[in-house]
Amino acid sequence: MATSEELHKRRVEAVARGVGSTIPAYVDRAGGGTITDVDGREWIDFAAGIAVTNVGNSAPRVVEAVRAQVERFTHTCFMVAPYESYVAVCEQLNALTPGGFEKRSALFNSGAEAVENAVKIARHATGRPAVVVFDHAYHGRTNLTMALTAKNMPYKHRFGPFAGEVYRVPMSYPLRDGGLDGATAAARSIEMIEKQVGAENVAALLIEPIQGEGGFVVPAEGFLPALREWATAAGVVFVADEIQTGFCRTGDWFACAYEGVEPDLITLAKGIAGGLPLAAVTGRAELMDAVHVGGLGGTYGGNPIACAAALAAMETMRELDLAAAARRIGAVMGERLRAIAAGDPRVAEVRGRGAMLAVEIVVPGTLTPDPAATAAISAACHAAGLLTLTCGTYGNVLRFLPPLVISDDELGRGLDILEAAFG
């Protein structure tokens, strides 16, 4: 087997430079809470493929389901010759997602594709053009989703011009907005929408219940319900982007449930299928069914192998109660992170929910972001065998997304490495 060094030399000659990687090691196998590279080195995984392998890598039910499906058929295209597993995934999403109203679902390939289709559906159903998004938001890398995403580098830089009729308003970011309560922060955003866009022009209000790439920003309580209430009154489609927060990650099946928010449409991907590419839009039947036949779809959307994996992944989440596992991970990790923060003035805040936690790093005594210190801490983790990720508009947030099946021992060892990296 080639070494990581040998594979990297091949990569330089074969892979476009614009595709980056967090660590220089090349993976041989993974499972539970660890990754093993081709050189035999074990890495404790606090990334989960960016919140994808919630059920772990090579989860037994997923492996079995994928193997059985491959032996039957790999592809027909649901739009050409449909199959039961696509329907079954939609049935489960309709039942699992927040809201007791009648729902429909459509399956796609990626989170960005799900977001684009949610915008299409909202525009078609309302006949309105505008989409409202928030500061620090991340919604994808396609042309439309780059317009929806807030951060320039590396996601948008020199890739424009971008799609129009996208409007950005302030997010509730308690650390950086003076600790505004949720209702006040929402009123600020709503006033901007009404003055600068006009509610009657808005098709969709799109928001991550907890922001992902933007820095794991948790809005103040009351922010999401106030926006939901306004959207209902204004005839605006409320779209929850739960691509990173969904499927037990935050201690519930979906983060909206924390405050009882029921979105009109919800976008899903990442943790849905145990590592296979699948995404979905689920929402109110009258919105989803407003689109003409043939208006939604795609060649690979709802691929039968990915659908088999999704059904097995969701069954694993139920069987192992991974929502409860996320809460346990959050309790253990949160306690350790708060202890680190108490002794390190660079930590401005520990935040998150369940197994979606982060620390924001600043120049001590200020709120000035310190991306250099953040990168150095993350690099120290990597050198010691812990896979961590950074994020945030300012690049100064360490985010932690362990697989929800990580063992207590693996979690503890990872936190020991993290604590040493801060030293």
N, C-alpha and C positions, 0 to 999 in steps of 0.2 A: 504494500500500500504506500502511496506517495505521502511524504511528510507535508506539514502545513507550509513550510518554506518552499518546497517544490511546487505545491499547488498554487501558492501565491505568484510564483514566477509565471506559471501558465495563465493565471488570471490576468495579469498585467497585459499579456499579449492577446487575450481573447475577449475580455469583458470591458465594456465601456467604462471609462474613468468616472463618469457621473454616478455610477452605482456604488455607493459606499457600504462599508461594514463597520460594526462597532469594535470587534476584536479581530486579530489577525489569524486566529486558529480556525481550522476547517473541521467541521463536525463529522464524526463517524457514526455515533448513535446517541440517543437521548431517551430519558424516561424518568418518571417521578419528578424530582426537583433538580435533576442534574443533566448536564451535557458532557459527552466525552469526545475529545477531538481525535484526529487521526494519529496523533503522537501519543495517545493514551492518557492525556491530561484530563482530569475531571474538573468541570466548572459547575459551581452552584448557580442555578438559574433564577435570577430575579427579574427576568424579562418576559418569559413565556411567549417568545416570538411576537412581542408587543401585544400582549393580552389575547393571544390566539389559542395557545395550548392550555386552556383552563382545566381540561380533563387530563392533561399530561400528554407527552409525546408517546405515540404507540399505545394508547389506551386499549386494553384487551377487546372491549366491545367494538370499538371503532375498527381495529385491525380485522376482526372477524367479519364485520359487516362489509368492509371494503373488499376483502378477499372474495367473499361470496358474490358480491355484485360484479366484480371484474370477470368472474367466471361465467356470468349470465350475459351481460353486455356492457359496454363502456359508454356508448353514446348512440342516441337516435335523434336528438334535438326534440325537446318537449313540444315545440311548435309544429313539428312534422309528425312524430309518432309518440304520443304521451305515454306516461308510465305512472304507476301507483305511488312511488316514493316521493315524487314531486308533490302530489296531492297530500300525502301524509305529512310532509314537512309543513306545508301551508296550514293544515288542520291544527297541528301542534302550536305553531306560532300564533294563530288566531286565538287559541285557548290560553296560551301562556302570557301574552302581552297584556299590559294594563288596559282596563276598560271592559265593561260588561256589554257593550253594544255589539251588533253584528259586524264582523270583519271579513276582509279578504286579504290575501297575500300574493305577491309575485316575487320570483326568485331571480337573482342576478349573480355576478361573479365576484364583485369587490365592493368594499365600502363606498368608494367614490361613485361607482355605478349605481348603488342603491340611493345615494344622496341625489344624484342627477335625476333619477326616475321619480323620487319623491317631489322634486321641484316640478318636473313635467306634469305629474298628476295634479299637484296643487294649482298650477297655472291653468291646466285644462278644465278642472272642475270649477274654478272660480271665475275664469275669464279675465283675471288680473295679471299684470306683468311682474310686479316687484317682489323681491325676496329680501327679508331682513335677517342679518346675521350679527354676530357679536365680536367685540374686541377679543383677541387672543384665541379665536376659534380656529379649529383645524377640521376640514371636511374632505380633503383629498388633493390629488395631483393632476386631475384632468383639467381641461380649460375652464369649464364652469366651476368645478370645485376649487380650483386655484383662486378664482374670483371670490369664492365664499370663504376661503382660508385667509387669516389675518397676516400671518408671518411671511415676510419677503424672502429672507435667506434661510434655508436653501430652496424653498418650495416655489417661489414665484419669480425670482430674480431673472430678468431678461427673457421671460417666457411669454410676455404679453404681446398684443393686447388681449384683455380678458373679456369674458361675457359681461353684458351690461345688465342694468336693472337690479343691481345688488347693492344693498345699503347696510352700513355697519353702525351699530350703536354700542354704548358702554355695557360691559359685563359687570355683574356684581363680583367684586374681587376684594373681599373684606380687608386683606392685608394692605392693599394699595388704593382703596377708595375711602380711606378715613373711617372704615368700619360702618359704612352705611347699612342700615337694616334692610331686609329684603324688599319690603314694600316701598321704601324710599328709593332704593336703587332701581326698582322696576318702574316707578313713576318717572324717573329721569329718562330712562330708555323710551318709554311710551310717549313722553312729550316730544322727544326728538323724532320719533317715527311720525307722529301726527303733524308736526310742523314741517318736516323736511321731505316726507314721502307722501303722506296722506293715507289714512287707514284704508280708504276706499280703493287704493291702488295696490295694496299688499295682498299677494297670493298666499305667501307662507312666511311664518316666523320660524327660523331653524336654529336650534340650540342644543348643545351637549349638556345634559344634566350635571355632569362633572366634566370640565374640559380636560382633554387628553394632552395632545402635543403642546397646547397653550400653557401648560404648567400644573395640571391636576387642580385647577381652580374650582373650589367648591363654593357656589353662590350662597349668600346668606339665606337662612330659612325665610320663606315667604316670597322670595324672588320668582321662582318658577310658578307657584300657584297664581301670583298676581299677573304674570304674563299670560298664563293659560286663561284666566278670567277675561282679560282684555281681548285676547284673540277670539274667544267665543262671541263676545259682544260685537266685535268688529267684522265678523265673518271671515277671519283670517285662519288659514290652516296652520295649526300648531304642530310642528314637526320636531320630534325628539331624536337626535342623533345618538343612539346607544351602541354605536359600533365598537367602542372600546369599553364602555361600562356594562354592557349586557352579558347575559348568561352567567349569573351568579357572582360576577367579579366584585361587586360592591357589597355583598352580603344579602342581596335579594336577587331575584331573577333579573330585574331591571331597576336601574337607579331611580327612575320616575316614581317607583312605588314608595320611596322614603317619605315623600310628602303627599302621596295620593294623587299625583298628577296623571291624568289620562290623556295622552297625546292623540291627535287626530290621525297622524301617521308616525310610524317609528321605523328608523333605518337600523338594520342589523347586519353584522358580518363578524369578522375576527373569531370570537369564541364559539361560533355557531356549529362548527363541523370538525372540531378536533384537529385542525391544521389543514384541512382541504379547503380549496377556494369556493366559497359560497357566501351569498349576501341576500338580503330580503328587504322589501318594503311591506309592512303590515299596517292596516288602518281601517278606518270606517268604510263599510261596504259601499255607501253611496258615493264616496270619493274615489275609491279604487275602481268601482264599476263605471265611473263617469267616462273613462277613456274608451275610445272606440276599439273594436276588435282589431288586433294587429298593431296597436299603438304601443304596446309594451312587449318586451321579450329580448331575445338575443341568442345566438347560436349555442353558447355553452351555459347559459343561465339555468340553474337547477340541474346541472349534470347529474346523472344517476349515481355515480360513485360518490360525489359530494353529498347528495341527498341521503344515501345510505349511511355515510359517516355522521351526518347531522342527526339523524334519528338515533344512532347509537350514542352519540355524544350527549344528547338531551336525556336519554335513558340513564346514562352514567351519572349525570348531574343529579337526577332524582334519586337514584339508588344510593349514591354516596353522600347525598345532601351537601352538595358543594357550596350552597349558599351559607350554610352553617359553618362549613370549613373556612370560607372567606372571612366570616366574622371572627373565628378563632385566630386565624392568621393575623387579622387586623389588630386584635387585642394584644397578641404577643409582640408583633412588630411595632405597633404604636407605642407600647410601653418602653421598648428599647430606644426608639427614635426620640421620644421625649426626654429620656435620660441623656442621650447624646446632646440634644438641644440645650439642656440645662447647664451643660458644661462647656458649650462651645458658642461664643457670641456671634459666630458667622451664620448660625441657623436662625433665620427670622421667623420661620413657621414650620410646624409639622402639620400636614393636612391630608385629607382623603377620606375614604370610607371603605370598610372591608379590606380586601387584599389589593386595593388601589391607593397606595400611599406615596407621599412625596415630602421632601424637605426643600425649602427655598433658601439659597445661600446668598448672603449679602456682605458688604463691607461692614465690619462690626460697628455698632452704634448708629447705623444708618439703614435706609432701605435701598441703598445703591446696589444694584445687582452685581454679583461677582462671578461671571462665567468662568474665569481662569481658575479660581479655587474649586468651582464645581467640577470642571474637567479634570483637575488634579486629583480630587478625591475619587472620581470615577475611575481614573487610570490606575490609582493605587488598588482599588478593588479588583480590577482586571488582572493586575500583576499578581495578586494573591489568589486568583481563581474564582472570583465572584463576578458574574455577568450582570452589570447594571447599565441603566440608560439615563441620559439627561434629556431635558425638554425645557419648555418655557419660551415665551416671546423673547426673553433676554438671555436664554441659554444658561440660566442659573438655578435650575431645579433638577434634583436627583429624584427619579421616579422608580417605584418598586412594584413589580407585577409578577410575583412568583406564581407558578402553576398551583392551582387549588388543591392538588394532590401531593404537594411537597410534604415530606416527613418532618416531624418535630426536630429530629437531629439535623437534617439538611437546613431547615430554617434557622436553627440556632447557630450552626456553623457559619452560615452566610451573614448573620447579624454580627457575629464575632469579627469576621473580616471587615465588615462595614465600620464597626466601632474602631478597629485598629486604623482604618484608612483616614478617619477623622483625626486621629492622634497625630 
